[in-house]
Amino acid sequence: MSPEPLPIDGARILESAHRLAFPRYPGTVGDARAIELVEQELRGAGLAVDRQEFSYDVRPAFRALRVLMVVCALLVAGAGLTAGGSPGLAAALLAAALLAGGAFLVWAPGLERLYRRDGPTRTANVEGRVVTGGQSAGEPRLRLVVLAHHDSKSQSLTLPWRVGLTLAALAGALTLAGVLIAAAAGAAPPPWLPPAAGLSAAAALLVLATLRNGNLSPGGVDNAGSVGVLLELARVLPGRTPAGVELVFLSPGAEEDHMVGAMRWLDRHAEELAALPVYALNLDGAGIPGRLTLLERYGLGRPFSPRLSALARQAAARLGIPVRGILMPPALGVDAIPFAHRGVECLTLASGSLGRAVLAIHSAGDRAEHLDREALVQAARLAAEVLLSVART
């Protein structure tokens, strides 16, 4: 006999999302208001709540990123322009550009040093905890973390533009690499192709270097809907989870500033995360109509969590929820990345297909009206089933 389904309240999720859908870039008045709302909701769910404040300075990272993109643009343009007469020099310039850009695209752990110092931006992570089974359960045997960031941002280049330009830069660089390899093998590519490939990649990188963040986005899809799901799970999941499991409902700050909140939370809790088996489920961009999406790999194909991916697919089949797994495009960031770098399996659950809601992400048009009640319910049901599957084993 299968367990009784969790009483997921779609109207309550949507109501929470609408309450949170206002501009809330890290460190702003809106961000402080969002932190208060999340804290109140978690406390109302009967959890032990902790607000963990921190400050940071993201300016060194932004400066380093802009310099890196400009340098890569110059290198790849130089490679394209010299490929006809000096293929050896062109190959060296292109290799330097790919090596420099590759560290950013795969989010090398060493980059986290750029975010460790305190600074002018103040925000907070908010977490609610409970150990299932109460005092009779004793010490927990397992820790499950559910997270959804509460901040939002607008950008001078919206998400589709950012992804498109990144892919254009990669396509130009890889085309140039193919041309150089073909020339070394004795082929004769058209003389216009190397300069065109190099200059198109350089142009895309220079446009990306102009990217600026702002506080115009209400963040309905990114990420008020997911926070609504998190809060609903905080209300209904503790009573259905087997005894001896510590549930952590975490809403990190500063995800939109290169996942600083997740990094700070992981650093703060490093010892306790090493003491027990830990699995994490990240909710980001949930609530768009369409198939649920599992962000299963990132960078050059590194898996986030093979076990959680398998459990999510099995759970989706049981629930009759269509899902698809994808490789997260380069130059995008989610809070699962710092978790993976610290050896914590963390699967990200998103939803939807390309459409108006996705095109509006990181803009003033990312409103809560784009959220779909049934899509939010499906995200909550799948997330709960994955977490309960882990807890039962």
C-alpha positions, 0 to 999 in steps of 0.5 A: 500500500503506497503512502498517502500523498502529501497535502500540497496546497497550490493556492498557498504556494502561489500566495507565498510567491505573490507576497515575495514578488518584489525587487530584492537585490542583495543588500537592498530594502527589498532584500531585507523585507524578503528575509523577514517574510521567509523567517516569519513563514519558517517560524510559523511552520514550527521550525527552529529558525536561524538568520545568519547575517553576512557581508561581502564585496562582489566588486573584485569578482566583477572586475576580474570577470570583466578583465578576463572577458576583455583579455579573452576577446583580444586573444581570440580576435588575435588568433582569428586575424593571425591564423592565415599567416601564423597558424602556430601563433594563432593556436597559442593565442586561442589556447590561452583564451580557452584556458582562461575562459574555461576556468570561469565556465566550469566555475573552478573552486579557486574562484571562490577566493574572490568572494570571501572578504567582508564588504559593503553588501549585507544580507542573510541566509535564513534556515529552519530546522527540525529533527523528525521523531522528536527527542525519542529519535536521538541523534539524526542519522541523515541530513536533508537540505532543501534550498531556494534563494530569496533574492532577485536581480535585473540585468542589462542583458537578460538571460536569453541574451546572456546565454546566446552571447556565451554560446556565440563566443564558444561557437566562434572559438571552437570553429576557429579551433576546428579551422586550425586543426584542419589547416594542420592536417593539410586542408585549406579553409576559406580565408575569410573563416578564421577572422570571422570566427575570431572576431564574432567570438570577440564581439560576443565577449565584449558585449558580455563584459558590459553586463550590469546588475540592478534591482528592477526585477520582481523575481516571480519565476526567479525565485519567488515560486521556488521559495513558495514551494520551499515554505510549503515543504517546510509545513508538510514534510516534517510530519511525513519524514521517517524518524531520525532525519534532520530537515534543513529548509534553507533560503540563501541570500546573494545567489544572484551575486555569484552564489555567495550566500550558499558558499558562506552557509557551507563554510559555516556548517562545514563540520556538521556537513562532514558528520552525517550523510547529506543530500540537498535539493535546490529549487530554482525557477520552479513554477513555469508550465511545461515539463519539470527540468532536472539540472543534472550536469554543469561545466564540462559535464560534471554530474551534480548528484547521480543518486538524486538524479536517478531517484528523481526520475523514478519518483517522477515516473511513479507520480506521472510527472514528465521530466527532462534532465539537462546540462546546465549551460555555461556561464549560468550559476545555481546554488548547487555548484558550491554544494557540489564543490564541497562533495555534497550531492545537490540536484536542482529542480526547475521547470518549464520550457522556453517562452515568455516567462523564461525570456523575462527572467532577470528583467522587470517583466519577471512577475508572479503572474507567470507562475502556474499553480499546477506546475508549482504543485508538481515541483513540490510533489516531486521534491517531496518524493525525492527527499522521502525516497532518500529518507526511507533508505 
